[in-house]
Amino acid sequence: MIKQQEGTVVDGSVKVAIVYYSATGNIARIAQEMAETAEKAGAEVRLRKVAELAPRSAIDANPAWAANDAATADLPVAVADDLVWADAVIMGTPTRFGNVASQLKQFLDTLGGVWQRGLLADKVYSGFTSTGTLHGGHESTLLALANTFHHFGGIVVAPGYTHPDKFADGNPYGTSHHDAGGTAAVDDTVRAAARVQAERVVRFARAVAAA
């Protein structure tokens, strides 16, 4: 069960919004790991999913999709104010033909108003993804997502190869998971990479907020 993450408010803490789309649950599990890690690092966290666009019939036809939909039913849906509130934003999306899923893209396309007012600039941004095939867009999806962060005037913080767990994960652009067509669950390697990324985002967000 993915629970809402509001975090413990700490004086001087940074605020982290984790906004994601997940169909069958892989991205949701990585998001939960990042939320818990960010809270342990002293951040106040909002964990949010974006609105589902797929028809009910498509969701119900896939048991894993239906199960994840039910498990996250009580999780708040992301709104623009979640990004305005945050000092750092971590976004997650499965890859769709090497690009961002339409559900997350639709949310991004609603942000024009706050973007025009400069309310998305000067924040830390980072991303994570999951693919069904080994070379199915791990890097290209995260690079595509970073294009949006650049347009926001954001400070893109990638995990890079800054920790042994990132060499094991193998993706310097962000945490990524290969689910082998739905047969491989999020494992300890992915969870460790997610923790490295979340801790790094909190650390940089704290430095930016103090500058």
C-alpha positions in Angstrom: 0.0 0.0 0.0 1.3 3.4 -1.0 0.5 5.8 1.8 0.4 9.6 1.6 3.6 11.2 2.6 3.2 14.6 4.3 6.4 14.3 6.2 7.4 15.7 9.6 7.8 19.4 9.6 11.3 20.4 10.8 12.4 24.0 11.3 14.6 24.9 8.4 13.7 21.7 6.5 13.5 21.5 2.8 10.2 20.6 1.0 10.3 17.8 -1.5 7.4 16.9 -3.9 7.6 13.5 -5.5 5.2 13.4 -8.4 4.8 10.3 -10.5 2.7 8.2 -12.9 2.6 4.5 -12.4 0.5 1.9 -14.2 1.5 -1.5 -12.8 3.2 -0.2 -9.7 7.0 -0.2 -10.4 7.2 3.6 -10.4 4.9 3.8 -7.3 7.3 1.5 -5.4 10.3 3.6 -6.3 8.5 6.8 -5.4 7.6 5.3 -2.0 11.3 4.4 -1.4 12.4 8.0 -2.3 9.7 9.5 -0.1 10.7 7.5 2.9 14.4 8.3 2.3 13.8 12.0 1.9 11.8 12.1 5.1 14.6 10.3 6.9 17.0 12.9 5.5 14.9 15.6 7.3 12.7 16.8 4.4 9.0 17.5 4.4 7.6 15.4 1.7 4.5 15.4 -0.5 4.0 12.2 -2.4 1.6 12.7 -5.3 0.3 10.7 -8.3 -0.9 12.3 -11.5 -4.4 11.7 -12.9 -5.0 8.6 -14.9 -6.1 9.1 -18.5 -6.6 5.4 -19.5 -10.1 4.0 -19.7 -11.4 1.8 -16.9 -11.7 -1.1 -19.3 -7.9 -1.0 -20.0 -7.0 -0.8 -16.3 -9.3 -3.7 -15.3 -7.9 -5.9 -18.2 -4.5 -5.9 -16.6 -4.4 -7.4 -13.0 -1.2 -5.6 -12.0 -2.6 -2.3 -13.3 -5.9 -2.8 -11.5 -4.1 -3.8 -8.3 -1.8 -0.7 -8.3 -4.8 1.5 -9.1 -6.6 0.2 -6.0 -3.5 0.4 -3.8 -3.0 4.1 -4.6 -6.7 5.1 -4.6 -6.3 7.3 -1.6 -3.1 9.0 -2.7 -3.7 12.7 -3.6 -3.6 13.7 -7.2 -0.8 16.2 -8.0 -1.7 19.9 -8.6 0.4 22.8 -9.7 0.6 24.1 -6.1 2.6 20.9 -5.1 5.4 22.1 -7.3 5.1 25.7 -6.2 5.3 24.6 -2.6 8.4 22.5 -3.1 12.1 23.3 -2.9 12.8 20.1 -4.9 10.7 18.0 -7.2 11.4 14.4 -8.2 9.3 13.1 -11.0 8.8 9.5 -12.1 7.4 8.0 -15.2 7.4 4.7 -17.1 8.9 5.0 -20.5 6.6 5.1 -23.5 8.5 4.6 -26.7 11.5 6.2 -25.1 9.6 9.2 -23.8 7.5 10.4 -20.9 4.1 8.7 -20.3 1.1 10.7 -21.5 -0.3 10.9 -18.0 2.7 12.7 -16.6 3.0 14.8 -19.8 -0.6 15.9 -19.4 0.2 17.1 -15.9 3.2 19.0 -17.1 1.1 20.7 -19.8 -1.2 22.2 -17.1 1.7 24.1 -15.5 1.9 26.9 -18.0 0.3 29.4 -15.6 2.7 28.9 -12.7 5.6 28.6 -15.2 4.8 32.0 -16.7 4.8 33.6 -13.3 8.3 32.2 -12.6 7.1 29.9 -9.8 8.8 26.8 -11.0 12.3 28.3 -11.4 15.3 27.9 -9.1 14.2 24.6 -7.7 16.0 21.3 -7.7 14.6 18.7 -10.2 15.4 15.0 -10.7 13.7 12.1 -12.4 13.3 8.3 -12.4 11.8 5.7 -14.7 11.0 2.1 -15.4 11.0 0.1 -18.7 9.7 -3.2 -19.9 12.7 -4.0 -22.1 16.4 -3.8 -21.3 17.2 -1.1 -23.8 13.7 0.4 -23.9 14.4 4.0 -23.0 16.0 4.2 -19.6 18.2 7.1 -20.6 16.1 8.8 -23.3 13.0 9.0 -21.1 15.0 10.8 -18.3 16.7 13.1 -20.8 13.3 14.0 -22.3 11.9 14.7 -18.8 15.0 16.9 -18.1 14.1 19.0 -21.1 11.0 20.2 -19.2 13.1 20.9 -16.1 15.4 23.2 -18.2 12.4 25.1 -19.5 11.2 25.6 -15.9 14.6 27.2 -15.1 15.2 24.4 -12.7 18.4 23.0 -11.3 18.7 19.5 -12.6 20.4 17.2 -10.1 21.2 13.8 -11.5 22.6 11.1 -9.3 25.5 10.5 -11.7 28.1 7.9 -10.7 28.6 9.4 -7.3 28.1 6.3 -5.2 28.9 2.6 -5.5 25.1 1.8 -5.6 24.9 3.9 -8.8 27.5 1.8 -10.5 25.4 -1.2 -9.7 22.2 0.5 -11.0 24.1 1.7 -14.1 22.1 4.8 -14.9 23.7 8.2 -14.2 20.6 10.2 -15.3 18.3 8.9 -12.6 17.1 5.7 -11.0 15.7 3.2 -13.5 14.1 -0.3 -13.3 13.8 -3.0 -16.0 10.8 -5.1 -15.2 11.4 -7.6 -18.0 7.9 -7.4 -19.5 6.3 -7.4 -16.1 8.2 -10.4 -14.7 10.8 -8.6 -12.6 9.9 -6.8 -9.4 11.7 -3.7 -8.1 14.7 -5.1 -6.4 17.4 -4.1 -3.8 19.6 -2.6 -6.5 16.9 -0.3 -7.6 15.9 0.6 -4.1 19.5 1.4 -3.2 19.8 3.7 -6.2 16.6 5.4 -5.3 17.9 6.1 -1.8 21.1 7.6 -3.2 19.1 9.8 -5.6 16.7 11.0 -2.9 19.4 11.8 -0.4 21.4 13.7 -3.1 18.3 15.8 -4.1 17.6 16.7 -0.4 21.3 17.7 0.1 21.3 19.9 -3.0 17.9 21.4 -2.2 19.1 22.3 1.3 22.2 24.0 -0.2 20.1 26.0 -2.7 17.6 27.0 -0.1 20.5 28.3 2.2 22.2 30.2 -0.6 
